[in-house]
Amino acid sequence: MTTTPIATLSAIQQQVLNAALQLASPSTHAASGHDIREHLQNAGLNKKVIAVTLGELVSMQRLERVKITEPTGLFYTAYRRVSLPG
């Protein structure tokens, strides 16, 4: 499995990755897509740019999408950092 080094991330990709890491829950190690978008929109990014960038980070294997199911049965999409080998 090949991953892209952090140094090759664009400024926007790095900003989105940082938001996902900063907002990650200690219990799931994941941040909800809603929380990430809200945080970045408050910082001035466009909703479409955020969504496209999250997709890029998933395809680059920097983040993974995970389904979080609450005890009540409600679920949402979250993003978690992919563990790097070694």
N, C-alpha and C positions, 0 to 999 in steps of 0.2 A: 504494500500500500504506500503510495507516494503522497506526501503532504507538501503544501506550499510554505516556505519559511515566512515567518512574521515580517521580515524585512521587505518582502515583495507586496505587502498589502498597501492599497491606496489609503489616503488620509480618511476617506469616508468609511472604508472597510474597517480600518483600525478604530474609528470612533464607534461604529456599530458593535464591533467585537468587545470593546471596552465597556459599553453600556450593558451588554449581555452578561459580562463577567461581574460587573458592579451590582447588578440587580438580581443576581442568582440567589435563590433561596438556600440557606444552609442545609436544609433537609433533603432537597432534591438536586441541588447543584445546578438548577435550571431557572431561567427567567421567562416569564410569560411573554408571548409575542406582544400582547397588549401593553404591558408595562414598558417593554423596550421601545415600542412605537411612540407611546405617550412621552417618555423621557426624551427621545430624540426629536420629536416634533416641538417640544418645549425649547429645545436647543436650536430650533430653526430649520431642521431638515424636513423635506417633503415626504409625505406618507409613501408615495410610489418609490422614491429613491431608497427609503428604508426597507421596503418589502423586497425590492430587487437585490439590495445589498445583503440582506439576510439569506436570500437564495444563493447568491454567489458564495457566501461564507460556508453554506452547507455543501455546495458542490466542490469547494476547495478543501473540504473535510476539516474545517476549523471549528464549525459548530455542527451539532446534530439536532434534528427535530425530534422531540419526544412528546408523547401524549401523557398528560398528567390527569389522573382521575381523582376527584375529591371524594371524601367519605360519603357525601350526599349523592354521588353518582354523576355529578356534573364533571365535564372534562374540558380541557383546553390544550392548545399547542404551546409548547415551551421550547426554548433553545438552551442547549448545554454544550459546554466546551468539549471537544473531542480530546480524549487522552492521547498524548503523543507517546510513541513507543520509546522504550529505553529510558 
